[in-house]
Amino acid sequence: MQYSNRELVEFFISYKLSQRNHPTPLLRPSDAGQRTEEDQANSWPAHHGVEAVKSALIDSGEQFGFLFTQSFQDVASHLSITPDTAQQCFKNVMDELFRDGINWGRVIGLFVFGSAMCADCVENNMSEMVPHIADWMTVYLDEHINLWIQRHGGWDRFTEIFGKGMSARRSRESLKRWLFVGVALVTGLLVGMLMAD
């Protein structure tokens, strides 16, 4: 089943901002909350499927966080992001993150870094950048990652690997396998970004 990358991006950013007590309507302040109950009822089957994907994103994002979130937040905070440099900074980090290929751990990394960048912007009085970062995340997923996701079973496969339906042991093993693939990459990313300052 096809899912909207934009919906997943907005969900994950909102979730991470709310964890840090930041307002979540920053993504779409003009139309936040305008979806009717009838709209939600009419889309229940797809909505039900996407809820499983969102749950798996939260679970994998939290596990990723135990390993890398501080590192990604350090990258975001050391990039000296301004409204003029934010898009190029985001692109540079994404290009580095996916330089050696794509895997589910790196896809999770895109969500974690993008949300860390959003939180950094909010905390530095640049809340207006949040919807732009959501746009860049969505475009990067759509243009660079989406074909890989489809070839590897789509977001439903992601849910099978990282969702709550799996046994706890298998889930931990899969998660470690996907996330540890990125350890050297994230370390290199940090060193490269910090040395460039």
Beta strands, then each sheet from edge to edge (+ up, - down):
end
